Amino acid sequence: AGWIKSQSLASRNIFFGYNASDENIDTLVEGIVANPDDHHFLVLEKGGEWIGTLHIAKFGENDVEFGFMLDEHYRGQGYGDRLMDEGLTWARNRGYGEVFLHCVASNKPVQFLCRKHGLEITTEHGESETKAKLPRPDFYSITKEVTVRQRQAWRIMLQKAFPLLEALD
């Protein structure tokens, strides 16, 4: 909640589709905490600071909904692409059948990412959404996720052992 509240009102508007107040955000987080089995997060950090998050909410029996937010200072640098790719791989490897993402029609960065990752966007009445089938997990997708996790673990270990290696971010 604290990180989302630290984002600009424009970023909140893009993420939620309206100018979410601190109270709205607290209510959302309380709902997530009350149902932890239905919510997962991928957090993107740079230099120990959060710069983005992907909220993955169970949607129906076998589907997930993505809520995507990236700090405006880091947009257009490939971080969103990485977060979307890891989120799709994560959901695929857990056997989810479809991914759903809803956004305001003016949210061009997320629409760009969806198209880049093969997710078709439909826009109607100022709202955009995508719903796409996820392929079944395979050797490649599982290896991809394991490799990313191992790389991140090594990065953290090396940065703790050698603080001057901050450039690894």
SERO-4910 file (N, C-alpha, C, O; in steps of 0.05 Angstrom, whole numbers):
BEGIN
 pado doro    nc1    nc2    nc3   cac1   cac2   cac3    cc1    cc2    cc3    oc1    oc2    oc3
  Ala    A     17    -24      0      0      0      0     17     25      0     12     44    -14
  Gly    A     39     24     16     56     48     18     69     55     -9     70     79    -16
  Trp    A     77     35    -24     90     41    -50     69     53    -69     75     72    -83
  Ile    A     46     41    -70     25     51    -89     18     80    -81     14     97    -98
  Lys    A     15     85    -55      8    112    -46     30    132    -53     25    156    -56
  Ser    A     55    123    -56     77    141    -62     77    149    -92     92    167   -100
  Gln    A     61    135   -108     60    141   -137     43    166   -142     25    173   -126
  Ser    A     48    179   -164     33    203   -171      4    197   -175     -4    174   -180
  Leu    A    -13    217   -174    -42    214   -179    -46    204   -207    -65    189   -212
  Ala    A    -30    214   -226    -33    205   -254    -27    175   -256    -42    161   -270
  Ser    A     -7    165   -242     -1    136   -243    -23    120   -230    -31     99   -240
  Arg    A    -34    130   -208    -56    117   -194    -80    115   -213    -94     95   -214
  Asn    A    -85    137   -227   -108    138   -245   -104    117   -268   -124    104   -275
  Ile    A    -80    115   -278    -75     95   -299    -79     67   -288    -91     50   -302
  Phe    A    -69     62   -264    -70     35   -252    -98     27   -245   -107      5   -252
  Phe    A   -113     44   -231   -140     38   -221   -162     45   -241   -184     34   -239
  Gly    A   -157     64   -258   -178     74   -276   -193     97   -264   -213    107   -275
  Tyr    A   -185    106   -240   -196    129   -227   -176    139   -207   -156    125   -202
  Asn    A   -180    163   -196   -161    174   -177   -165    161   -150   -180    171   -133
  Ala    A   -151    139   -145   -154    124   -121   -142    139    -97   -119    148    -98
  Ser    A   -158    142    -76   -149    155    -52   -132    136    -35   -133    112    -40
  Asp    A   -118    147    -15   -104    129      3   -123    109     16   -116     86     21
  Glu    A   -147    119     23   -167    101     36   -175     79     16   -178     56     25
  Asn    A   -179     85     -9   -185     64    -29   -164     43    -30   -169     19    -31
  Ile    A   -139     52    -30   -116     34    -31   -115     16     -6   -110     -8     -8
  Asp    A   -119     28     17   -119     13     42   -141     -9     42   -136    -31     51
  Thr    A   -164     -2     32   -186    -21     30   -179    -44     11   -185    -67     18
  Leu    A   -167    -38    -11   -158    -58    -30   -138    -77    -17   -141   -102    -19
  Val    A   -119    -66     -3    -98    -83     10   -110   -100     32   -102   -123     36
  Glu    A   -129    -89     47   -142   -105     68   -156   -129     56   -156   -151     67
  Gly    A   -169   -125     32   -182   -148     19   -162   -169      9   -168   -193     10
  Ile    A   -139   -160      1   -118   -178     -8   -107   -194     16   -104   -218     14
  Val    A   -102   -180     38    -92   -193     62   -112   -213     73   -104   -234     83
  Ala    A   -138   -207     70   -159   -226     80   -161   -251     63   -172   -271     72
  Asn    A   -151   -250     38   -153   -273     20   -126   -279      7   -123   -277    -17
  Pro    A   -105   -286     23    -78   -288     12    -75   -310     -9    -57   -309    -26
  Asp    A    -92   -331     -9    -89   -353    -29    -97   -344    -57    -91   -357    -76
  Asp    A   -112   -322    -58   -122   -312    -84   -105   -290    -96   -112   -280   -118
  His    A    -83   -283    -83    -67   -260    -92    -37   -266    -90    -28   -278    -71
  His    A    -23   -259   -111      6   -261   -112     17   -236   -124      3   -221   -138
  Phe    A     42   -230   -117     55   -206   -128     83   -212   -138     98   -228   -126
  Leu    A     89   -200   -160    117   -199   -170    125   -170   -166    111   -152   -174
  Val    A    148   -166   -153    157   -139   -147    184   -136   -161    201   -153   -160
  Leu    A    186   -113   -175    211   -106   -189    226    -86   -172    214    -65   -166
  Glu    A    251    -91   -165    267    -73   -149    291    -64   -165    301    -78   -183
  Lys    A    300    -40   -159    325    -30   -170    339    -15   -147    328      3   -135
  Gly    A    363    -24   -140    377    -12   -118    363    -15    -92    366      3    -75
  Gly    A    348    -36    -88    334    -41    -63    308    -26    -61    294    -29    -41
  Glu    A    300    -11    -81    275      5    -81    255     -8   -100    263    -17   -122
  Trp    A    230     -9    -92    209    -18   -110    207      1   -134    206     25   -130
  Ile    A    205    -10   -158    200      7   -181    175     -3   -197    165     11   -215
  Gly    A    165    -27   -190    142    -37   -203    131    -61   -189    144    -74   -174
  Thr    A    106    -66   -195     93    -90   -184     72   -101   -203     59    -86   -218
  Leu    A     69   -127   -202     48   -140   -217     31   -156   -197     41   -175   -185
  His    A      6   -147   -194    -12   -161   -176    -26   -183   -193    -37   -177   -214
  Ile    A    -24   -208   -184    -36   -230   -198    -58   -241   -180    -53   -253   -159
  Ala    A    -83   -236   -189   -106   -244   -173   -120   -268   -186   -125   -267   -210
  Lys    A   -126   -288   -170   -141   -311   -181   -169   -300   -189   -182   -286   -175
  Phe    A   -176   -308   -213   -201   -298   -226   -216   -322   -236   -209   -333   -257
  Gly    A   -236   -330   -222   -251   -354   -228   -235   -378   -219   -217   -376   -202
  Glu    A   -240   -401   -230   -227   -426   -221   -199   -429   -232   -181   -439   -218
  Asn    A   -195   -421   -257   -170   -428   -270   -157   -405   -285   -140   -408   -302
  Asp    A   -165   -380   -278   -155   -357   -292   -143   -337   -272   -148   -338   -248
  Val    A   -128   -318   -283   -116   -297   -266   -120   -270   -279   -123   -268   -304
  Glu    A   -121   -250   -262   -123   -222   -272    -98   -208   -263    -89   -211   -240
  Phe    A    -86   -193   -282    -62   -178   -276    -69   -149   -270    -85   -137   -284
  Gly    A    -56   -138   -250    -56   -110   -244    -28   -100   -245    -11   -109   -228
  Phe    A    -21    -83   -263      6    -76   -270     12    -47   -264     -3    -29   -272
  Met    A     33    -42   -248     41    -14   -242     71    -11   -242     85    -27   -230
  Leu    A     81      8   -257    109     14   -259    114     43   -253    100     61   -264
  Asp    A    133     50   -235    139     77   -229    145     93   -254    159     83   -272
  Glu    A    133    116   -257    135    131   -282    163    138   -290    169    142   -313
  His    A    182    139   -271    210    146   -277    224    123   -290    246    127   -301
  Tyr    A    213     99   -290    226     76   -302    212     65   -327    219     44   -337
  Arg    A    192     79   -336    177     70   -360    194     74   -385    211     93   -386
  Gly    A    190     57   -404    205     60   -429    233     50   -429    249     55   -447
  Gln    A    241     35   -407    268     25   -404    270     -5   -404    291    -16   -398
  Gly    A    248    -19   -410    248    -48   -411    240    -61   -385    237    -86   -385
  Tyr    A    236    -46   -364    228    -59   -338    200    -70   -339    195    -92   -329
  Gly    A    182    -56   -352    155    -66   -354    153    -91   -371    138   -110   -365
  Asp    A    169    -92   -392    171   -116   -409    180   -140   -392    169   -162   -395
  Arg    A    200   -136   -376    210   -158   -359    189   -167   -339    186   -191   -335
  Leu    A    175   -148   -327    155   -155   -307    132   -170   -320    122   -190   -309
  Met    A    123   -161   -343    102   -175   -357    110   -203   -366     95   -222   -362
  Asp    A    134   -206   -376    145   -232   -384    146   -251   -361    138   -274   -363
  Glu    A    157   -242   -338    159   -259   -315    131   -266   -304    127   -289   -295
  Gly    A    112   -247   -305     85   -253   -296     71   -274   -313     58   -292   -302
  Leu    A     74   -271   -339     61   -291   -357     74   -318   -353     60   -339   -353
  Thr    A    100   -319   -350    114   -345   -345    105   -357   -319     99   -381   -317
  Trp    A    103   -341   -298     95   -350   -271     67   -362   -273     62   -384   -263
  Ala    A     48   -348   -285     20   -358   -287     19   -383   -304      5   -402   -296
  Arg    A     33   -384   -325     34   -407   -343     44   -432   -328     33   -453   -329
  Asn    A     66   -428   -313     78   -450   -299     62   -461   -276     67   -482   -265
  Arg    A     42   -446   -267     24   -455   -246     -2   -466   -257    -21   -472   -242
  Gly    A     -3   -469   -284    -26   -482   -297    -51   -465   -300    -72   -476   -306
  Tyr    A    -48   -439   -298    -72   -422   -302    -78   -423   -332    -60   -424   -349
  Gly    A   -104   -422   -338   -113   -425   -366   -114   -400   -382   -108   -399   -406
  Glu    A   -122   -378   -368   -125   -352   -382   -115   -330   -364   -115   -332   -340
  Val    A   -106   -308   -378    -99   -284   -364   -117   -262   -374   -123   -260   -398
  Phe    A   -126   -245   -355   -144   -223   -361   -130   -198   -350   -119   -198   -328
  Leu    A   -131   -176   -366   -120   -151   -357   -139   -129   -366   -146   -128   -390
  His    A   -148   -112   -348   -166    -90   -354   -151    -64   -350   -136    -61   -330
  Cys    A   -154    -45   -368   -142    -18   -364   -158      3   -378   -174     -3   -395
  Val    A   -153     28   -371   -166     50   -385   -153     52   -412   -130     46   -416
  Ala    A   -169     62   -431   -160     63   -459   -136     81   -462   -120     78   -481
  Ser    A   -132    100   -444   -108    118   -447    -83    106   -436    -61    118   -438
  Asn    A    -84     81   -425    -60     68   -414    -45     55   -437    -44     30   -440
  Lys    A    -32     71   -453    -17     62   -477      7     44   -470     12     25   -484
  Pro    A     22     50   -448     44     33   -441     36      4   -436     50    -15   -446
  Val    A     15     -1   -421      6    -29   -416     -5    -41   -441     -1    -65   -446
  Gln    A    -19    -26   -457    -29    -37   -482     -6    -45   -500     -7    -66   -513
  Phe    A     15    -29   -501     38    -36   -517     50    -62   -507     57    -80   -523
  Leu    A     53    -65   -481     65    -90   -470     47   -114   -476     57   -135   -483
  Cys    A     21   -110   -474      3   -133   -480      7   -142   -509      9   -165   -515
  Arg    A      7   -123   -527     11   -130   -556     38   -143   -560     41   -162   -575
  Lys    A     59   -132   -547     86   -143   -550     87   -172   -542    102   -188   -553
  His    A     71   -179   -522     71   -207   -512     48   -224   -524     42   -245   -513
  Gly    A     37   -214   -546     17   -229   -560    -11   -229   -549    -27   -247   -555
  Leu    A    -16   -210   -531    -43   -209   -519    -60   -188   -535    -52   -165   -536
  Glu    A    -82   -197   -546    -98   -180   -562   -115   -161   -544   -127   -169   -525
  Ile    A   -116   -135   -552   -130   -115   -536   -156   -108   -550   -157   -105   -575
  Thr    A   -178   -106   -535   -203    -96   -545   -210    -71   -529   -206    -70   -505
  Thr    A   -219    -50   -543   -226    -25   -530   -255    -18   -536   -264    -19   -559
  Glu    A   -270    -11   -514   -298     -5   -517   -305     15   -495   -299     11   -472
  His    A   -318     37   -502   -327     57   -483   -305     68   -465   -310     71   -441
  Gly    A   -281     72   -476   -259     83   -460   -245     63   -442   -227     70   -426
  Glu    A   -252     38   -444   -240     17   -428   -227     -4   -447   -238    -10   -468
  Ser    A   -204    -14   -439   -190    -34   -455   -186    -59   -438   -183    -57   -414
  Glu    A   -185    -81   -451   -180   -106   -437   -168   -126   -456   -170   -125   -480
  Thr    A   -155   -146   -444   -145   -169   -458   -152   -194   -443   -151   -194   -418
  Lys    A   -158   -214   -457   -162   -240   -445   -149   -260   -464   -157   -262   -487
  Ala    A   -129   -274   -454   -114   -292   -471   -110   -319   -458   -106   -320   -434
  Lys    A   -110   -339   -474   -104   -366   -464    -74   -368   -460    -58   -359   -476
  Leu    A    -67   -381   -438    -39   -386   -432    -32   -414   -441    -47   -433   -436
  Pro    A     -9   -418   -454     -1   -445   -461      5   -461   -436     11   -450   -415
  Arg    A      4   -487   -439     11   -504   -417     41   -501   -411     57   -495   -429
  Pro    A     49   -505   -386     78   -504   -380     93   -526   -395     82   -547   -401
  Asp    A    118   -519   -401    135   -539   -415    163   -536   -404    168   -519   -386
  Phe    A    181   -552   -414    209   -551   -404    221   -523   -407    235   -514   -389
  Tyr    A    216   -510   -429    227   -483   -434    216   -463   -413    232   -448   -401
  Ser    A    190   -462   -408    179   -442   -390    188   -447   -361    193   -428   -346
  Ile    A    190   -472   -353    199   -479   -326    229   -472   -323    237   -460   -303
  Thr    A    245   -479   -343    274   -472   -342    278   -442   -342    295   -432   -327
  Lys    A    262   -427   -356    263   -398   -357    258   -386   -329    273   -369   -320
  Glu    A    238   -396   -316    231   -385   -289    253   -393   -269    262   -376   -253
  Val    A    263   -417   -270    284   -426   -252    309   -409   -256    322   -401   -237
  Thr    A    316   -404   -281    340   -388   -288    337   -360   -277    357   -349   -266
  Val    A    315   -348   -280    310   -320   -270    313   -320   -240    326   -302   -229
  Arg    A    301   -339   -226    303   -340   -197    332   -344   -188    341   -331   -169
  Gln    A    346   -362   -201    374   -366   -193    391   -342   -198    408   -335   -182
  Arg    A    387   -328   -221    402   -304   -227    397   -283   -205    415   -269   -197
  Gln    A    372   -280   -197    365   -260   -177    377   -267   -150    387   -250   -135
  Ala    A    377   -293   -143    389   -301   -118    419   -296   -118    430   -286    -98
  Trp    A    433   -302   -140    462   -297   -142    467   -267   -140    486   -258   -128
  Arg    A    451   -251   -154    454   -222   -153    453   -211   -125    470   -195   -116
  Ile    A    433   -220   -110    430   -211    -82    454   -220    -65    464   -204    -50
  Met    A    462   -245    -68    484   -255    -53    510   -239    -59    525   -232    -41
  Leu    A    515   -234    -84    539   -220    -92    538   -191    -83    559   -180    -74
  Gln    A    515   -178    -84    513   -150    -75    518   -148    -45    529   -128    -35
  Lys    A    509   -168    -30    514   -168     -1    543   -172      5    555   -160     23
  Ala    A    556   -190    -10    584   -196     -6    602   -174    -16    623   -169     -4
  Phe    A    594   -161    -38    610   -141    -50    593   -116    -56    583   -113    -78
  Pro    A    589    -99    -36    571    -77    -39    577    -58    -63    558    -44    -72
  Leu    A    601    -58    -72    607    -41    -95    596    -51   -121    597    -38   -142
  Leu    A    584    -75   -121    573    -86   -145    544    -77   -150    528    -92   -163
  Glu    A    536    -54   -141    509    -43   -145    503    -41   -174    479    -41   -182
  Ala    A    523    -40   -191    518    -37   -220    504    -62   -232    496    -61   -255
  Leu    A    502    -83   -216    489   -107   -226    459   -104   -229    446   -120   -242
  Asp    A    447    -83   -217    418    -79   -219    409    -74   -247    385    -71   -252
***
